[in-house]
Amino acid sequence: MLPVNALQKKTKSSAEAAGFKAIGFDEVAKFVAKYDVNTVSKLSGLAPDRLRRLAQLYADPKIKVMSFWTMGFNQPTRGA
């Protein structure tokens, strides 16, 4: 977890933030650029059209989406 709360920033380990460093939008965009729909389809086993529909749901501001990222729900035990 990155330190965003004032109390988190005061901790002794806030500079390390569990080994993570904050990155900007451009760095994130560069990192995910290689994951086009065909690459993600191969990695996930989902058809490209299904991935596109999911992306459209997330992109639609009229649709409310709740996303969970938790161990056992949608994260493998290897943590990636």
N, CA, C and O of each residue as an XYZ file, in Angstrom:
320
protein
N       0.852     -1.174      0.000
C       0.000      0.000      0.000
C       0.898      1.239      0.000
O       1.832      1.331      0.797
N       0.626      2.151     -0.859
C       1.381      3.392     -0.891
C       0.856      4.340      0.177
O      -0.352      4.403      0.406
N       1.736      5.069      0.826
C       1.283      5.976      1.879
C       0.578      7.200      1.306
O       1.221      8.073      0.724
N      -0.733      7.263      1.468
C      -1.497      8.414      0.994
C      -2.141      9.165      2.149
O      -2.372     10.371      2.064
N      -2.428      8.449      3.222
C      -3.024      9.047      4.396
C      -1.931      9.713      5.229
O      -0.794      9.241      5.248
N      -2.262     10.796      5.911
C      -1.282     11.509      6.734
C      -0.643     10.595      7.771
O       0.555     10.704      8.032
N      -1.421      9.698      8.365
C      -0.865      8.767      9.354
C       0.089      7.772      8.708
O       1.097      7.398      9.307
N      -0.224      7.345      7.492
C       0.668      6.427      6.788
C       2.001      7.104      6.475
O       3.058      6.481      6.573
N       1.944      8.365      6.105
C       3.155      9.091      5.739
C       4.097      9.285      6.922
O       5.300      9.461      6.733
N       3.558      9.255      8.141
C       4.373      9.456      9.339
C       5.091      8.193      9.797
O       5.975      8.270     10.650
N       4.735      7.038      9.254
C       5.353      5.804      9.708
C       6.812      5.731      9.285
O       7.230      6.388      8.332
N       7.577      4.925     10.005
C       9.001      4.780      9.707
C       9.236      4.177      8.333
O      10.245      4.470      7.691
N       8.317      3.338      7.877
C       8.517      2.642      6.608
C       7.832      3.312      5.421
O       7.771      2.724      4.342
N       7.321      4.511      5.592
C       6.555      5.122      4.501
C       7.392      5.340      3.247
O       6.864      5.283      2.136
N       8.685      5.588      3.410
C       9.538      5.804      2.234
C       9.677      4.520      1.421
O       9.818      4.565      0.198
N       9.638      3.381      2.100
C       9.780      2.110      1.406
C       8.457      1.626      0.838
O       8.438      1.000     -0.222
N       7.369      1.897      1.507
C       6.024      1.490      1.083
C       6.017      0.059      0.567
O       5.561     -0.213     -0.543
N       6.524     -0.838      1.380
C       6.561     -2.270      1.049
C       7.304     -2.545     -0.251
O       6.956     -3.477     -0.975
N       8.314     -1.753     -0.553
C       9.120     -1.984     -1.745
C       8.574     -1.357     -3.010
O       9.177     -1.488     -4.075
N       7.447     -0.681     -2.915
C       6.851     -0.052     -4.084
C       7.224      1.417     -4.148
O       7.501      2.048     -3.128
N       7.228      1.946     -5.347
C       7.414      3.385     -5.505
C       6.255      3.926     -6.327
O       5.730      3.250     -7.212
N       5.875      5.136     -6.024
C       4.789      5.763     -6.772
C       5.249      6.015     -8.199
O       6.382      6.439     -8.429
N       4.360      5.749     -9.161
C       4.681      6.030    -10.551
C       3.553      6.844    -11.150
O       2.418      6.805    -10.675
N       3.879      7.579    -12.195
C       2.898      8.447    -12.830
C       2.124      7.742    -13.927
O       2.398      6.592    -14.268
N       1.160      8.450    -14.468
C       0.293      7.905    -15.509
C       1.093      7.442    -16.720
O       0.824      6.369    -17.262
N       2.076      8.235    -17.155
C       2.854      7.869    -18.343
C       3.592      6.550    -18.151
O       3.689      5.746    -19.078
N       4.112      6.331    -16.946
C       4.813      5.076    -16.667
C       3.849      3.886    -16.668
O       4.178      2.810    -17.166
N       2.673      4.090    -16.112
C       1.671      3.024    -16.116
C       1.244      2.729    -17.554
O       1.150      1.566    -17.948
N       0.987      3.775    -18.333
C       0.568      3.596    -19.726
C       1.628      2.837    -20.520
O       1.299      1.970    -21.331
N       2.887      3.159    -20.291
C       3.972      2.464    -20.987
C       4.013      0.987    -20.574
O       4.214      0.112    -21.416
N       3.823      0.712    -19.284
C       3.868     -0.660    -18.783
C       2.746     -1.508    -19.373
O       2.981     -2.655    -19.754
N       1.534     -0.967    -19.455
C       0.393     -1.763    -19.915
C       0.222     -1.755    -21.438
O      -0.622     -2.481    -21.962
N       1.003     -0.950    -22.151
C       0.852     -0.834    -23.606
C       0.998     -2.177    -24.323
O       0.366     -2.402    -25.355
N       1.815     -3.053    -23.789
C       2.039     -4.345    -24.449
C       0.843     -5.290    -24.307
O       0.781     -6.316    -24.983
N      -0.096     -4.951    -23.439
C      -1.247     -5.822    -23.190
C      -2.434     -5.425    -24.064
O      -3.444     -4.930    -23.566
N      -2.302     -5.647    -25.370
C      -3.430     -5.394    -26.260
C      -4.454     -6.516    -26.091
O      -4.214     -7.474    -25.355
N      -5.580     -6.398    -26.764
C      -6.674     -7.344    -26.556
C      -6.274     -8.777    -26.910
O      -6.713     -9.718    -26.249
N      -5.455     -8.953    -27.934
C      -5.063    -10.314    -28.319
C      -4.110    -10.934    -27.301
O      -4.206    -12.124    -26.999
N      -3.200    -10.134    -26.777
C      -2.274    -10.625    -25.754
C      -3.036    -11.021    -24.489
O      -2.791    -12.081    -23.914
N      -3.952    -10.166    -24.068
C      -4.730    -10.448    -22.864
C      -5.648    -11.645    -23.092
O      -5.884    -12.428    -22.172
N      -6.159    -11.791    -24.288
C      -6.994    -12.943    -24.617
C      -6.201    -14.235    -24.432
O      -6.705    -15.204    -23.864
N      -4.972    -14.243    -24.908
C      -4.135    -15.435    -24.764
C      -3.789    -15.699    -23.302
O      -3.786    -16.850    -22.863
N      -3.503    -14.656    -22.555
C      -3.146    -14.819    -21.145
C      -4.327    -15.271    -20.292
O      -4.175    -16.087    -19.383
N      -5.484    -14.740    -20.591
C      -6.657    -14.986    -19.738
C      -7.537    -16.138    -20.199
O      -8.282    -16.721    -19.410
N      -7.444    -16.459    -21.482
C      -8.323    -17.484    -22.019
C      -9.701    -16.955    -22.395
O     -10.575    -17.730    -22.785
N      -9.904    -15.651    -22.282
C     -11.181    -15.036    -22.658
C     -11.118    -14.561    -24.101
O     -10.071    -14.116    -24.569
N     -12.227    -14.655    -24.794
C     -12.289    -14.215    -26.186
C     -12.133    -12.690    -26.264
O     -12.599    -11.977    -25.375
N     -11.481    -12.187    -27.320
C     -11.302    -10.741    -27.468
C     -12.600     -9.945    -27.397
O     -12.625     -8.866    -26.804
N     -13.684    -10.457    -27.995
C     -14.951     -9.712    -27.951
C     -15.480     -9.608    -26.519
O     -16.080     -8.600    -26.146
N     -15.258    -10.640    -25.732
C     -15.693    -10.589    -24.328
C     -14.879     -9.557    -23.540
O     -15.425     -8.836    -22.705
N     -13.582     -9.494    -23.807
C     -12.733     -8.494    -23.151
C     -13.143     -7.078    -23.548
O     -13.155     -6.173    -22.714
N     -13.476     -6.892    -24.815
C     -13.921     -5.570    -25.273
C     -15.219     -5.153    -24.583
O     -15.367     -4.003    -24.170
N     -16.161     -6.098    -24.461
C     -17.420     -5.782    -23.771
C     -17.179     -5.392    -22.321
O     -17.804     -4.462    -21.810
N     -16.273     -6.104    -21.658
C     -15.941     -5.771    -20.276
C     -15.319     -4.382    -20.195
O     -15.654     -3.601    -19.304
N     -14.421     -4.074    -21.113
C     -13.790     -2.752    -21.138
C     -14.831     -1.658    -21.360
O     -14.744     -0.587    -20.761
N     -15.813     -1.925    -22.219
C     -16.872     -0.940    -22.466
C     -17.710     -0.702    -21.211
O     -18.133      0.424    -20.950
N     -17.948     -1.752    -20.440
C     -18.688     -1.591    -19.186
C     -17.917     -0.697    -18.213
O     -18.489      0.200    -17.593
N     -16.621     -0.951    -18.089
C     -15.800     -0.150    -17.180
C     -15.683      1.297    -17.659
O     -15.581      2.213    -16.844
N     -15.698      1.503    -18.970
C     -15.521      2.844    -19.515
C     -16.792      3.673    -19.506
O     -16.723      4.896    -19.622
N     -17.943      3.043    -19.371
C     -19.218      3.753    -19.418
C     -19.498      4.434    -18.073
O     -19.696      3.756    -17.065
N     -19.517      5.771    -18.057
C     -19.727      6.480    -16.785
C     -21.129      6.293    -16.199
O     -21.357      6.604    -15.030
N     -22.067      5.786    -17.003
C     -23.428      5.564    -16.514
C     -23.568      4.228    -15.770
O     -24.541      4.006    -15.050
N     -22.593      3.355    -15.954
C     -22.649      2.039    -15.319
C     -21.737      2.051    -14.096
O     -20.567      2.425    -14.175
N     -22.297      1.636    -12.973
C     -21.535      1.583    -11.730
C     -20.868      0.215    -11.621
O     -21.535     -0.815    -11.711
N     -19.562      0.209    -11.430
C     -18.805     -1.028    -11.340
C     -18.081     -1.068    -10.005
O     -17.472     -0.082     -9.589
N     -18.150     -2.211     -9.337
C     -17.376     -2.408     -8.123
C     -16.371     -3.507     -8.422
O     -16.743     -4.602     -8.844
N     -15.118     -3.217     -8.204
C     -14.076     -4.173     -8.508
C     -13.374     -4.590     -7.223
O     -13.066     -3.753     -6.375
N     -13.126     -5.882     -7.086
C     -12.422     -6.412     -5.920
C     -11.087     -6.992     -6.355
O     -10.994     -7.654     -7.389
N     -10.063     -6.742     -5.567
C      -8.760     -7.347     -5.810
C      -8.322     -7.960     -4.499
O      -7.681     -7.305     -3.677
N      -8.670     -9.220     -4.308
C      -8.365     -9.876     -3.044
C      -7.833    -11.278     -3.287
O      -8.172    -11.923     -4.278
N      -7.017    -11.728     -2.392
C      -6.477    -13.091     -2.492
C      -7.639    -14.080     -2.439
O      -8.492    -14.010     -1.555
N      -7.654    -14.982     -3.382
C      -8.687    -16.003     -3.418
C      -9.902    -15.610     -4.232
O     -10.625    -16.487     -4.704
N     -10.145    -14.349     -4.409
C     -11.299    -13.906     -5.184
C     -10.913    -13.772     -6.650
O     -11.574    -14.325     -7.529
N      -9.847    -13.038     -6.904
C      -9.382    -12.899     -8.288
C      -7.870    -12.757     -8.404
O      -7.360    -12.362     -9.452
N      -7.164    -13.073     -7.346
C      -5.707    -12.987     -7.391
C      -5.129    -14.371     -7.116
O      -5.511    -15.011     -6.137
N      -4.220    -14.840     -7.958
C      -3.625    -16.148     -7.705
C      -2.681    -16.097     -6.497
O      -2.284    -15.020     -6.052
N      -2.340    -17.242     -5.990
C      -1.489    -17.290     -4.799
C      -0.080    -16.805     -5.069
O       0.640    -16.482     -4.124
N       0.343    -16.740     -6.328
C       1.688    -16.242     -6.600
C       1.741    -14.711     -6.553
O       2.823    -14.129     -6.642
N       0.595    -14.060     -6.416
C       0.566    -12.617     -6.200
C       0.692    -11.760     -7.426
O       0.970    -10.569     -7.292
N       0.508    -12.285     -8.604
C       0.581    -11.453     -9.804
C      -0.607    -11.694    -10.686
O      -0.723    -11.081    -11.747
